[in-house]
Amino acid sequence: MSKKKTRERMLTAALELFSEKGYAGTSTREIAERAGVNHITLFRHFGSKENLFQESVISHKTYRDYFPKIEQQLTGDIEHDLSILAKTFFEVNLPMKEVIWVHMREIYQNEEFEKLFFEYPNKLFHHLVDYLNDLYEQGKIPKTNFKAKANVFYSTLSSILIFQLTLPHMNQHINPDLDELISEIAHLFAMGLLYPREHEDR
């Protein structure tokens, strides 16, 4: 079996066990056993339990491939582009239920992990702020509090994501059409950016 497939098998086993038992409750020997490799092989690939946790859980929410994918689709039309950002956010995160559960649990157990977890949302936040500043400099939108807008935009998406994952049956009755929801969110935020309130902090 190739080194790549062996590594992926170990990452999958680690994610499963971290999801089931948490970081503290999972041993590297258990991960090696579930992956069907010996303990030495696991440490040769990852070096430590913390490195394995970071790669199996945290790096699933990586921005290495995320932003290039988004950039290719942005047109400068604010409503269209906000739709792309929202759609991509859900496409990336909805299939990763196990990862998100581990994130939510472990951030309360380990301050260092908390800092690592928030690298991803911070990248999303700053990416949107930079995008909005670029549109402003091009004269496409007026100046407003772009940081506040970006914060509320991704907070809204995150809330919907958690609702989708934790209450799927109820969600089917309240927000059955995710595409329609994305369209409404993009429209509302686009209107707020194109026509900001006069008293908003600029």
Backbone as a printed PyTorch tensor [residue, N CA C, xyz], in Angstrom:
tensor([[[  0.8440,  -1.1950,   0.0000],
         [  0.0000,   0.0000,   0.0000],
         [  0.8820,   1.2500,   0.0000]],

        [[  0.4920,   2.2910,  -0.7460],
         [  1.3030,   3.4900,  -0.8530],
         [  1.3390,   4.2460,   0.4670]],

        [[  2.4140,   5.0600,   0.6340],
         [  2.5390,   5.8570,   1.8510],
         [  1.3630,   6.8230,   1.9960]],

        [[  0.8890,   7.3430,   0.8560],
         [ -0.2240,   8.2940,   0.8910],
         [ -1.4850,   7.6250,   1.4360]],

        [[ -1.7770,   6.4030,   0.9610],
         [ -2.9670,   5.7000,   1.4270],
         [ -2.8430,   5.3080,   2.8900]],

        [[ -1.6350,   4.9150,   3.3010],
         [ -1.4070,   4.5780,   4.7060],
         [ -1.6380,   5.8010,   5.5860]],

        [[ -1.1270,   6.9350,   5.1400],
         [ -1.2900,   8.1730,   5.8960],
         [ -2.7570,   8.5520,   5.9980]],

        [[ -3.4850,   8.4340,   4.8900],
         [ -4.9070,   8.7660,   4.9010],
         [ -5.6800,   7.8370,   5.8300]],

        [[ -5.2990,   6.5760,   5.8610],
         [ -5.9690,   5.6340,   6.7430],
         [ -5.7480,   6.0000,   8.2000]],

        [[ -4.5460,   6.4280,   8.5390],
         [ -4.2590,   6.8610,   9.9110],
         [ -5.0270,   8.1250,  10.2650]],

        [[ -5.1220,   9.0560,   9.3240],
         [ -5.8660,  10.2910,   9.5690],
         [ -7.3470,   9.9910,   9.7900]],

        [[ -7.8850,   9.0790,   8.9910],
         [ -9.2970,   8.7060,   9.1370],
         [ -9.5420,   8.0450,  10.4820]],

        [[ -8.6610,   7.1410,  10.8650],
         [ -8.8000,   6.4650,  12.1530],
         [ -8.6980,   7.4710,  13.3020]],

        [[ -7.7740,   8.4170,  13.1810],
         [ -7.6080,   9.4290,  14.2280],
         [ -8.8570,  10.2830,  14.3610]],

        [[ -9.4030,  10.7240,  13.2410],
         [-10.6060,  11.5560,  13.2780],
         [-11.7660,  10.8040,  13.9160]],

        [[-11.9210,   9.5340,  13.5500],
         [-13.0020,   8.7270,  14.1230],
         [-12.8680,   8.6190,  15.6400]],

        [[-11.6680,   8.3370,  16.1010],
         [-11.4670,   8.1460,  17.5360],
         [-11.5300,   9.4550,  18.3110]],

        [[-10.9650,  10.5290,  17.7510],
         [-11.0770,  11.8260,  18.4170],
         [-12.5380,  12.2470,  18.5100]],

        [[-13.3100,  11.9050,  17.4870],
         [-14.7400,  12.2330,  17.4920],
         [-15.4730,  11.4210,  18.5490]],

        [[-15.1070,  10.1470,  18.6800],
         [-15.7880,   9.2660,  19.6270],
         [-15.3810,   9.5170,  21.0800]],

        [[-14.0760,   9.7620,  21.2990],
         [-13.5450,   9.7510,  22.6640],
         [-12.8870,  11.0470,  23.0990]],

        [[-12.7560,  12.0060,  22.1730],
         [-12.0810,  13.2440,  22.5150],
         [-10.5760,  13.0870,  22.4540]],

        [[ -9.8790,  14.2200,  22.5600],
         [ -8.4210,  14.2070,  22.4640],
         [ -7.7990,  13.4590,  23.6410]],

        [[ -8.1940,  13.8230,  24.8560],
         [ -7.5850,  13.2260,  26.0430],
         [ -7.8890,  11.7420,  26.1530]],

        [[ -9.0500,  11.3250,  25.6880],
         [ -9.4560,   9.9350,  25.8390],
         [ -8.9670,   9.0110,  24.7450]],

        [[ -8.2400,   9.5360,  23.7830],
         [ -7.7520,   8.7320,  22.6650],
         [ -6.2440,   8.5320,  22.7740]],

        [[ -5.7980,   7.3220,  22.6120],
         [ -4.3650,   7.0490,  22.6380],
         [ -3.8570,   6.7970,  21.2160]],

        [[ -2.5820,   7.0630,  21.0230],
         [ -1.9920,   6.8230,  19.6970],
         [ -1.9780,   5.3320,  19.3720]],

        [[ -1.8670,   4.4940,  20.3860],
         [ -1.8920,   3.0520,  20.1400],
         [ -3.2570,   2.6160,  19.5950]],

        [[ -4.3310,   3.2260,  20.1020],
         [ -5.6720,   2.9140,  19.5890],
         [ -5.8040,   3.3400,  18.1310]],

        [[ -5.2520,   4.5040,  17.8260],
         [ -5.3240,   5.0040,  16.4510],
         [ -4.5560,   4.0810,  15.5160]],

        [[ -3.3560,   3.6820,  15.9160],
         [ -2.5470,   2.7830,  15.0940],
         [ -3.2590,   1.4500,  14.8770]],

        [[ -3.8740,   0.9410,  15.9340],
         [ -4.5830,  -0.3340,  15.8370],
         [ -5.7680,  -0.2420,  14.8820]],

        [[ -6.5410,   0.8470,  14.9970],
         [ -7.7020,   0.9860,  14.1030],
         [ -7.2670,   1.1810,  12.6630]],

        [[ -6.1390,   1.8520,  12.4750],
         [ -5.6500,   2.0940,  11.1110],
         [ -4.9510,   0.8730,  10.5270]],

        [[ -4.6710,  -0.1170,  11.3780],
         [ -4.0150,  -1.3170,  10.8920],
         [ -2.5320,  -1.1370,  10.6400]],

        [[ -1.9060,  -0.2620,  11.4190],
         [ -0.4640,  -0.0420,  11.2880],
         [  0.1750,  -0.2050,  12.6620]],

        [[  1.4940,  -0.3260,  12.7000],
         [  2.1280,  -0.4110,  14.0090],
         [  2.3910,   0.9870,  14.5570]],

        [[  2.6400,   1.0240,  15.8470],
         [  2.8030,   2.2900,  16.5500],
         [  3.9650,   3.1040,  16.0010]],

        [[  5.0280,   2.4400,  15.6380],
         [  6.2160,   3.1290,  15.1190],
         [  5.8950,   3.8310,  13.8050]],

        [[  5.1070,   3.1870,  12.9650],
         [  4.7220,   3.7900,  11.6720],
         [  3.9520,   5.0740,  11.8950]],

        [[  3.0360,   5.0560,  12.8540],
         [  2.2460,   6.2510,  13.1430],
         [  3.1420,   7.4120,  13.5690]],

        [[  4.0880,   7.1330,  14.4540],
         [  4.9620,   8.2070,  14.9290],
         [  5.9540,   8.6400,  13.8590]],

        [[  6.3090,   7.7510,  12.9620],
         [  7.1950,   8.1290,  11.8670],
         [  6.5130,   9.1540,  10.9620]],

        [[  5.1970,   9.0220,  10.7970],
         [  4.4490,   9.9430,   9.9400],
         [  4.1210,  11.2550,  10.6380]],

        [[  3.7700,  11.1990,  11.9280],
         [  3.2150,  12.3910,  12.5850],
         [  4.0320,  12.9200,  13.7660]],

        [[  4.8520,  12.0960,  14.3490],
         [  5.7370,  12.5860,  15.3970],
         [  5.1350,  12.6590,  16.7860]],

        [[  3.8660,  13.0430,  16.8770],
         [  3.2270,  13.1740,  18.1880],
         [  1.7130,  13.1060,  18.0360]],

        [[  1.0620,  12.8730,  19.1510],
         [ -0.4000,  12.8460,  19.1700],
         [ -0.9630,  14.2160,  18.7990]],

        [[ -0.3350,  15.2830,  19.2900],
         [ -0.8220,  16.6320,  18.9830],
         [ -0.7300,  16.9300,  17.4930]],

        [[  0.3740,  16.5260,  16.8510],
         [  0.5110,  16.7420,  15.4030],
         [ -0.5580,  15.9750,  14.6460]],

        [[ -0.8360,  14.7660,  15.0990],
         [ -1.8620,  13.9430,  14.4540],
         [ -3.2370,  14.5710,  14.6160]],

        [[ -3.4990,  15.0930,  15.7970],
         [ -4.7810,  15.7720,  16.0360],
         [ -4.9090,  17.0000,  15.1360]],

        [[ -3.8370,  17.7680,  15.0610],
         [ -3.8880,  18.9840,  14.2510],
         [ -4.1460,  18.6680,  12.7860]],

        [[ -3.4920,  17.6240,  12.2820],
         [ -3.6750,  17.3240,  10.8630],
         [ -4.9940,  16.6300,  10.5770]],

        [[ -5.4380,  15.7550,  11.4710],
         [ -6.6720,  15.0010,  11.2090],
         [ -7.9230,  15.8250,  11.4420]],

        [[ -7.8680,  16.7550,  12.3850],
         [ -9.0490,  17.5380,  12.7330],
         [ -8.9430,  18.9630,  12.2160]],

        [[ -7.9360,  19.6930,  12.6660],
         [ -7.8600,  21.1170,  12.3580],
         [ -7.6110,  21.3650,  10.8840]],

        [[ -6.7320,  20.5890,  10.2720],
         [ -6.3980,  20.8300,   8.8730],
         [ -7.5040,  20.4280,   7.9180]],

        [[ -8.5460,  19.7550,   8.4260],
         [ -9.7070,  19.5000,   7.5750],
         [-10.3850,  20.8210,   7.2160]],

        [[-10.2250,  21.8040,   8.0820],
         [-10.8050,  23.1150,   7.8030],
         [ -9.6850,  24.0360,   7.3420]],

        [[ -9.0410,  23.6370,   6.2750],
         [ -7.8850,  24.3800,   5.8110],
         [ -8.2910,  25.4070,   4.7730]],

        [[ -7.4840,  26.4500,   4.6660],
         [ -7.7610,  27.4750,   3.6610],
         [ -6.8250,  27.3600,   2.4710]],

        [[ -5.9680,  26.3020,   2.4270],
         [ -5.0000,  26.1910,   1.3450],
         [ -5.6870,  26.0800,  -0.0120]],

        [[ -6.7440,  25.2800,  -0.0890],
         [ -7.4580,  25.1080,  -1.3560],
         [ -8.7540,  25.9010,  -1.3980]],

        [[ -9.1600,  26.4170,  -0.2470],
         [-10.4530,  27.0950,  -0.1370],
         [-10.4710,  28.3960,  -0.9250]],

        [[ -9.4960,  29.2670,  -0.6640],
         [ -9.5210,  30.5900,  -1.2660],
         [ -9.2800,  30.5940,  -2.7780]],

        [[ -8.3390,  29.7920,  -3.2910],
         [ -8.2120,  29.7430,  -4.7600],
         [ -9.5060,  29.3280,  -5.4410]],

        [[-10.2270,  28.3900,  -4.8220],
         [-11.5060,  27.9500,  -5.3870],
         [-12.5010,  29.1010,  -5.4430]],

        [[-12.5360,  29.8900,  -4.3650],
         [-13.4540,  31.0300,  -4.3210],
         [-13.0590,  32.1010,  -5.3230]],

        [[-11.7750,  32.4460,  -5.3320],
         [-11.3040,  33.5630,  -6.1590],
         [-11.6520,  33.3760,  -7.6270]],

        [[-11.6320,  32.1500,  -8.0880],
         [-11.9230,  31.8680,  -9.4900],
         [-13.3700,  32.2090,  -9.8560]],

        [[-14.2320,  32.2850,  -8.8630],
         [-15.6600,  32.4750,  -9.1380],
         [-16.1640,  33.8940,  -8.8570]],

        [[-15.3420,  34.7140,  -8.2130],
         [-15.7840,  36.0610,  -7.8570],
         [-15.7540,  36.9790,  -9.0780]],

        [[-16.8000,  37.7990,  -9.1940],
         [-16.9450,  38.6490, -10.3780],
         [-16.9140,  40.1420, -10.0610]],

        [[-17.0610,  40.4990,  -8.7870],
         [-17.1790,  41.9100,  -8.4270],
         [-18.6190,  42.3390,  -8.2480]],

        [[-19.5680,  41.4690,  -8.6320],
         [-20.9870,  41.7200,  -8.3640],
         [-21.2460,  41.2620,  -6.9290]],

        [[-21.5500,  42.2080,  -6.0380],
         [-21.5760,  41.9300,  -4.6120],
         [-22.5620,  40.8250,  -4.2310]],

        [[-23.7640,  40.8420,  -4.7770],
         [-24.7440,  39.8210,  -4.3940],
         [-24.3310,  38.4510,  -4.9130]],

        [[-23.8660,  38.4040,  -6.1440],
         [-23.3790,  37.1450,  -6.7120],
         [-22.2300,  36.5880,  -5.8870]],

        [[-21.2860,  37.4490,  -5.5390],
         [-20.0960,  36.9890,  -4.8260],
         [-20.4030,  36.5410,  -3.4040]],

        [[-21.3200,  37.2240,  -2.7310],
         [-21.7190,  36.7730,  -1.3980],
         [-22.4140,  35.4110,  -1.4750]],

        [[-23.1400,  35.1690,  -2.5480],
         [-23.7640,  33.8550,  -2.7520],
         [-22.6920,  32.7750,  -2.9000]],

        [[-21.6420,  33.0960,  -3.6410],
         [-20.5470,  32.1510,  -3.8350],
         [-19.8670,  31.8450,  -2.4980]],

        [[-19.6070,  32.8970,  -1.7070],
         [-18.9650,  32.6960,  -0.4040],
         [-19.8180,  31.8050,   0.4970]],

        [[-21.1140,  32.0800,   0.5250],
         [-22.0100,  31.2970,   1.3800],
         [-22.1290,  29.8540,   0.8860]],

        [[-22.2940,  29.6960,  -0.4140],
         [-22.4430,  28.3480,  -0.9850],
         [-21.1940,  27.5120,  -0.7300]],

        [[-20.0190,  28.1060,  -0.9300],
         [-18.7650,  27.3850,  -0.7110],
         [-18.5890,  27.0270,   0.7610]],

        [[-18.9740,  27.9410,   1.6340],
         [-18.8890,  27.6870,   3.0800],
         [-19.6730,  26.4320,   3.4450]],

        [[-20.8840,  26.3120,   2.9330],
         [-21.7090,  25.1480,   3.2660],
         [-21.2080,  23.8890,   2.5630]],

        [[-20.7560,  24.0170,   1.3280],
         [-20.2400,  22.8540,   0.6070],
         [-19.0440,  22.2400,   1.3210]],

        [[-18.2010,  23.0900,   1.8860],
         [-17.0010,  22.6200,   2.5780],
         [-17.3380,  22.0490,   3.9470]],

        [[-18.2460,  22.6920,   4.6710],
         [-18.4590,  22.3580,   6.0790],
         [-19.5600,  21.3460,   6.3600]],

        [[-20.6080,  21.3220,   5.5640],
         [-21.7140,  20.4010,   5.8610],
         [-21.3060,  18.9250,   5.8500]],

        [[-20.4040,  18.5010,   4.9520],
         [-20.0190,  17.0770,   4.9700],
         [-19.1120,  16.7040,   6.1380]],

        [[-18.6650,  17.6780,   6.9310],
         [-17.6680,  17.4110,   7.9600],
         [-18.2640,  17.4490,   9.3650]],

        [[-19.3490,  16.7360,   9.5500],
         [-20.0400,  16.7490,  10.8360],
         [-19.1160,  16.2930,  11.9660]],

        [[-18.3610,  15.1950,  11.7380],
         [-17.5010,  14.6750,  12.7900],
         [-16.4370,  15.6860,  13.1850]],

        [[-15.8590,  16.3500,  12.2000],
         [-14.8210,  17.3410,  12.4670],
         [-15.3700,  18.4760,  13.3150]],

        [[-16.5440,  18.9480,  12.9580],
         [-17.1330,  20.0850,  13.6690],
         [-17.4770,  19.7110,  15.1060]],

        [[-17.9460,  18.4700,  15.3190],
         [-18.2350,  18.0390,  16.6880],
         [-16.9650,  18.0430,  17.5250]],

        [[-15.8690,  17.5710,  16.9450],
         [-14.6060,  17.5530,  17.6870],
         [-14.1760,  18.9800,  18.0000]],

        [[-14.3140,  19.8650,  17.0290],
         [-13.9660,  21.2690,  17.2440],
         [-14.7430,  21.8370,  18.4180]],

        [[-16.0380,  21.6430,  18.4030],
         [-16.8890,  22.2450,  19.4150],
         [-16.5670,  21.7200,  20.8140]],

        [[-16.2050,  20.4520,  20.8860],
         [-15.9110,  19.8670,  22.1820],
         [-14.5250,  20.2640,  22.6920]],

        [[-13.5410,  20.2130,  21.8260],
         [-12.1620,  20.3800,  22.2680],
         [-11.7840,  21.8310,  22.5660]],

        [[-12.4650,  22.8050,  21.9720],
         [-12.0860,  24.1940,  22.2440],
         [-12.3070,  24.5700,  23.7040]],

        [[-13.1430,  23.8100,  24.3990],
         [-13.3720,  24.0850,  25.8150],
         [-12.3860,  23.3380,  26.7140]],

        [[-11.5970,  22.4610,  26.1100],
         [-10.6780,  21.6450,  26.8920],
         [ -9.2200,  22.1060,  26.7850]],

        [[ -8.8840,  22.7970,  25.6990],
         [ -7.4780,  23.0940,  25.4480],
         [ -7.3430,  24.4700,  24.8030]],

        [[ -6.6970,  25.4040,  25.4930],
         [ -6.5710,  26.7690,  24.9930],
         [ -5.7500,  26.8370,  23.7170]],

        [[ -4.7260,  25.9860,  23.6010],
         [ -3.8940,  26.0040,  22.4050],
         [ -4.6920,  25.5580,  21.1870]],

        [[ -5.5320,  24.5430,  21.3580],
         [ -6.3690,  24.0880,  20.2570],
         [ -7.3730,  25.1760,  19.8640]],

        [[ -7.8600,  25.8950,  20.8590],
         [ -8.8060,  26.9730,  20.5740],
         [ -8.1850,  27.9830,  19.6180]],

        [[ -6.9330,  28.3480,  19.8680],
         [ -6.2550,  29.3060,  18.9890],
         [ -6.1240,  28.7530,  17.5780]],

        [[ -5.7920,  27.4680,  17.4710],
         [ -5.6410,  26.8510,  16.1580],
         [ -6.9710,  26.7830,  15.4140]],

        [[ -8.0410,  26.4440,  16.1460],
         [ -9.3550,  26.3340,  15.5230],
         [ -9.7790,  27.6520,  14.8830]],

        [[ -9.4420,  28.7650,  15.5550],
         [ -9.9390,  30.0440,  15.0830],
         [ -9.0880,  30.6630,  13.9790]],

        [[ -8.0110,  29.9610,  13.5800],
         [ -7.2600,  30.4280,  12.4240],
         [ -8.1410,  30.4110,  11.1760]],

        [[ -8.9450,  29.3740,  11.0460],
         [ -9.7940,  29.2110,   9.8620],
         [-10.8740,  30.2950,   9.7560]],

        [[-11.7160,  30.4840,  10.7890],
         [-12.7090,  31.5660,  10.6770],
         [-12.0730,  32.9420,  10.5560]],

        [[-10.9050,  33.1390,  11.1820],
         [-10.2300,  34.4300,  11.0420],
         [ -9.7940,  34.6740,   9.6070]],

        [[ -9.3370,  33.6270,   8.9300],
         [ -8.9580,  33.7650,   7.5230],
         [-10.1740,  34.1220,   6.6650]],

        [[-11.2930,  33.4640,   6.9470],
         [-12.5300,  33.7850,   6.2100],
         [-12.9220,  35.2430,   6.4290]],

        [[-12.8880,  35.6660,   7.6860],
         [-13.2550,  37.0250,   8.0570],
         [-12.3760,  38.0500,   7.3340]],

        [[-11.0750,  37.8810,   7.4030],
         [-10.1630,  38.8500,   6.7920],
         [-10.2400,  38.8150,   5.2670]],

        [[-10.4990,  37.6410,   4.7210],
         [-10.6740,  37.5500,   3.2700],
         [-11.8550,  38.4070,   2.8150]],

        [[-12.9730,  38.3320,   3.5320],
         [-14.1490,  39.1050,   3.1660],
         [-13.9240,  40.6000,   3.3840]],

        [[-13.2730,  40.9670,   4.4730],
         [-12.9710,  42.3820,   4.7140],
         [-12.1050,  42.9380,   3.5860]],

        [[-11.0820,  42.2010,   3.1890],
         [-10.2090,  42.6500,   2.0930],
         [-10.9860,  42.7720,   0.7900]],

        [[-11.8620,  41.8110,   0.5410],
         [-12.6890,  41.8480,  -0.6720],
         [-13.5720,  43.0930,  -0.6850]],

        [[-14.1920,  43.4010,   0.4350],
         [-15.0720,  44.5720,   0.5120],
         [-14.2730,  45.8720,   0.3650]],

        [[-13.0960,  45.9140,   0.9500],
         [-12.2510,  47.0990,   0.7730],
         [-11.8580,  47.2780,  -0.6810]],

        [[-11.5940,  46.1960,  -1.3720],
         [-11.2660,  46.2770,  -2.8010],
         [-12.4370,  46.8320,  -3.5970]],

        [[-13.6520,  46.3670,  -3.2850],
         [-14.8330,  46.8830,  -3.9910],
         [-15.0180,  48.3710,  -3.7090]],

        [[-14.7570,  48.7760,  -2.4860],
         [-14.8620,  50.2000,  -2.1410],
         [-13.8640,  51.0330,  -2.9430]],

        [[-12.6280,  50.5540,  -3.0230],
         [-11.6070,  51.2800,  -3.7640],
         [-11.9240,  51.3530,  -5.2580]],

        [[-12.6810,  50.3810,  -5.7500],
         [-13.1130,  50.3990,  -7.1490],
         [-14.3520,  51.2650,  -7.3540]],

        [[-14.9040,  51.7930,  -6.2590],
         [-16.0890,  52.6400,  -6.3420],
         [-17.3830,  51.8790,  -6.5080]],

        [[-17.3790,  50.5780,  -6.1760],
         [-18.5770,  49.7640,  -6.3790],
         [-19.5070,  49.7540,  -5.1720]],

        [[-18.9710,  50.0130,  -3.9740],
         [-19.7960,  50.0860,  -2.7730],
         [-19.3130,  51.2510,  -1.9200]],

        [[-20.2090,  51.8590,  -1.1370],
         [-19.7830,  52.9470,  -0.2510],
         [-19.0280,  52.4150,   0.9590]],

        [[-18.3090,  53.3110,   1.6050],
         [-17.5560,  52.9350,   2.7950],
         [-18.5040,  52.7460,   3.9730]],

        [[-18.3030,  51.6410,   4.6930],
         [-19.0560,  51.3770,   5.9110],
         [-18.1860,  50.5090,   6.8060]],

        [[-18.7410,  49.9680,   7.8690],
         [-17.9600,  49.1520,   8.7770],
         [-17.8620,  47.7320,   8.2120]],

        [[-16.8480,  47.5140,   7.3710],
         [-16.7090,  46.2300,   6.6990],
         [-16.4040,  45.0960,   7.6770]],

        [[-15.6900,  45.4050,   8.7510],
         [-15.3890,  44.3660,   9.7370],
         [-16.6610,  43.8610,  10.4030]],

        [[-17.5490,  44.7850,  10.7340],
         [-18.8170,  44.3830,  11.3590],
         [-19.6550,  43.5640,  10.3860]],

        [[-19.6940,  43.9990,   9.1320],
         [-20.4770,  43.2820,   8.1220],
         [-19.9370,  41.8710,   7.9190]],

        [[-18.6130,  41.7380,   7.8250],
         [-18.0100,  40.4200,   7.6170],
         [-18.2600,  39.5160,   8.8210]],

        [[-18.1910,  40.0920,  10.0020],
         [-18.4210,  39.3270,  11.2310],
         [-19.8470,  38.7880,  11.2650]],

        [[-20.8120,  39.6450,  10.9660],
         [-22.2130,  39.2170,  11.0090],
         [-22.4990,  38.2120,   9.8940]],

        [[-21.9020,  38.4090,   8.7290],
         [-22.1140,  37.4970,   7.5980],
         [-21.6980,  36.0720,   7.9810]],

        [[-20.4810,  35.9160,   8.4640],
         [-20.0070,  34.5680,   8.7800],
         [-20.6120,  34.0260,  10.0740]],

        [[-20.9940,  34.9120,  10.9820],
         [-21.7130,  34.4490,  12.1710],
         [-23.0670,  33.8720,  11.7760]],

        [[-23.7170,  34.5060,  10.8150],
         [-24.9990,  34.0090,  10.3160],
         [-24.8360,  32.6450,   9.6640]],

        [[-23.8260,  32.5120,   8.8050],
         [-23.5900,  31.2290,   8.1370],
         [-23.2570,  30.1360,   9.1500]],

        [[-22.4440,  30.4730,  10.1510],
         [-22.0600,  29.4840,  11.1620],
         [-23.2680,  29.0270,  11.9760]],

        [[-24.1600,  29.9620,  12.2830],
         [-25.3680,  29.6130,  13.0380],
         [-26.2490,  28.6600,  12.2390]],

        [[-26.3880,  28.9310,  10.9600],
         [-27.1890,  28.0550,  10.0990],
         [-26.5370,  26.6850,   9.9940]],

        [[-25.2090,  26.6730,   9.8720],
         [-24.4810,  25.4020,   9.7910],
         [-24.7320,  24.5470,  11.0280]],

        [[-24.5970,  25.1310,  12.2040],
         [-24.8060,  24.3890,  13.4410],
         [-26.2530,  23.8970,  13.5320]],

        [[-27.1810,  24.7340,  13.1040],
         [-28.5930,  24.3430,  13.1210],
         [-28.8330,  23.1750,  12.1730]],

        [[-28.1910,  23.2270,  11.0010],
         [-28.3270,  22.1430,  10.0330],
         [-27.7950,  20.8280,  10.5930]],

        [[-26.7170,  20.9060,  11.3390],
         [-26.0760,  19.6970,  11.8460],
         [-26.7250,  19.1440,  13.1020]],

        [[-27.2420,  20.0290,  13.9510],
         [-27.7600,  19.5700,  15.2390],
         [-29.2550,  19.2630,  15.2260]],

        [[-29.9920,  19.9420,  14.3660],
         [-31.4460,  19.7390,  14.3310],
         [-31.9180,  19.5160,  12.8880]],

        [[-31.4210,  18.4710,  12.2410],
         [-31.7390,  18.2720,  10.8260],
         [-33.2170,  18.0950,  10.5280]],

        [[-33.9420,  17.3990,  11.3970],
         [-35.3570,  17.1470,  11.1310],
         [-36.1790,  18.4230,  11.2900]],

        [[-35.9060,  19.1850,  12.3450],
         [-36.5930,  20.4570,  12.5190],
         [-36.2220,  21.4240,  11.4030]],

        [[-34.9600,  21.3720,  11.0010],
         [-34.4770,  22.2730,   9.9690],
         [-35.1950,  22.0420,   8.6410]],

        [[-35.6010,  20.8090,   8.3820],
         [-36.3160,  20.5020,   7.1490],
         [-37.6290,  21.2780,   7.0510]],

        [[-38.2240,  21.5810,   8.1830],
         [-39.4920,  22.3050,   8.1870],
         [-39.2820,  23.8210,   8.1810]],

        [[-38.1730,  24.2740,   8.7830],
         [-37.9430,  25.7170,   8.8940],
         [-37.1850,  26.2580,   7.6880]],

        [[-36.0830,  25.5890,   7.2920],
         [-35.2530,  26.0340,   6.1630],
         [-35.0150,  24.8590,   5.2200]],

        [[-36.0540,  24.4100,   4.5340],
         [-35.9110,  23.2060,   3.7090],
         [-35.0220,  23.3920,   2.4840]],

        [[-34.9000,  24.6110,   1.9800],
         [-34.1560,  24.8630,   0.7460],
         [-32.9320,  25.7140,   1.0520]],

        [[-31.7680,  25.0850,   1.1280],
         [-30.5450,  25.7970,   1.4660],
         [-30.1730,  26.8190,   0.3980]],

        [[-30.4120,  26.4880,  -0.8610],
         [-30.1000,  27.4320,  -1.9410],
         [-30.9320,  28.7130,  -1.8090]],

        [[-32.1990,  28.5410,  -1.4510],
         [-33.0520,  29.7180,  -1.2610],
         [-32.5600,  30.5410,  -0.0680]],

        [[-32.1330,  29.8660,   0.9750],
         [-31.6110,  30.5390,   2.1530],
         [-30.3510,  31.3280,   1.8020]],

        [[-29.4620,  30.7230,   1.0250],
         [-28.2420,  31.3970,   0.5880],
         [-28.5750,  32.6360,  -0.2230]],

        [[-29.5530,  32.5090,  -1.1100],
         [-29.9670,  33.6380,  -1.9390],
         [-30.4830,  34.7940,  -1.0920]],

        [[-31.2780,  34.4750,  -0.0710],
         [-31.8190,  35.5200,   0.8060],
         [-30.7180,  36.1940,   1.6090]],

        [[-29.7860,  35.4070,   2.1260],
         [-28.6830,  35.9690,   2.8950],
         [-27.8410,  36.8930,   2.0250]],

        [[-27.5090,  36.4320,   0.8240],
         [-26.6910,  37.2440,  -0.0820],
         [-27.3970,  38.5520,  -0.4250]],

        [[-28.6880,  38.4810,  -0.6550],
         [-29.4470,  39.6850,  -1.0100],
         [-29.4820,  40.6710,   0.1600]],

        [[-29.7790,  40.1760,   1.3470],
         [-29.8670,  41.0520,   2.5160],
         [-28.5370,  41.7490,   2.7990]],

        [[-27.4510,  41.0000,   2.7490],
         [-26.1490,  41.5960,   3.0290],
         [-25.7050,  42.5210,   1.9000]],

        [[-26.0440,  42.1810,   0.6710],
         [-25.7000,  43.0520,  -0.4510],
         [-26.4210,  44.4000,  -0.3180]],

        [[-27.6920,  44.3640,   0.0540],
         [-28.4330,  45.6120,   0.2300],
         [-27.8430,  46.4420,   1.3710]],

        [[-27.4200,  45.7640,   2.4360],
         [-26.8120,  46.4750,   3.5510],
         [-25.4830,  47.1090,   3.1850]],

        [[-24.7740,  46.5110,   2.2410],
         [-23.4910,  47.0620,   1.7980],
         [-23.6680,  48.1490,   0.7480]],

        [[-24.6370,  47.9820,  -0.1060],
         [-24.8780,  48.9810,  -1.1550],
         [-25.5690,  50.2200,  -0.6090]],

        [[-26.4150,  50.0190,   0.4140],
         [-27.1790,  51.1360,   0.9750],
         [-27.0530,  51.1370,   2.5030]],

        [[-25.8540,  51.4190,   3.0290],
         [-25.6560,  51.3940,   4.4810],
         [-26.4240,  52.5130,   5.1650]],

        [[-26.7430,  52.2970,   6.4160],
         [-27.4210,  53.3310,   7.1870],
         [-26.4600,  54.5190,   7.3760]],

        [[-27.0040,  55.7310,   7.3760],
         [-26.1650,  56.9340,   7.4240],
         [-25.3580,  57.0250,   8.7060]],

        [[-25.8710,  56.4970,   9.8120],
         [-25.1880,  56.6440,  11.0920],
         [-24.1970,  55.5170,  11.3660]],

        [[-24.0220,  54.6060,  10.4080],
         [-23.1020,  53.4920,  10.6380],
         [-21.6730,  53.9970,  10.8050]],

        [[-20.9180,  53.3280,  11.6780],
         [-19.5120,  53.6590,  11.8950],
         [-18.7110,  53.3400,  10.6320]],

        [[-18.0540,  54.3440,  10.1140],
         [-17.2910,  54.1300,   8.9030],
         [-15.8090,  54.0430,   9.1850]]])
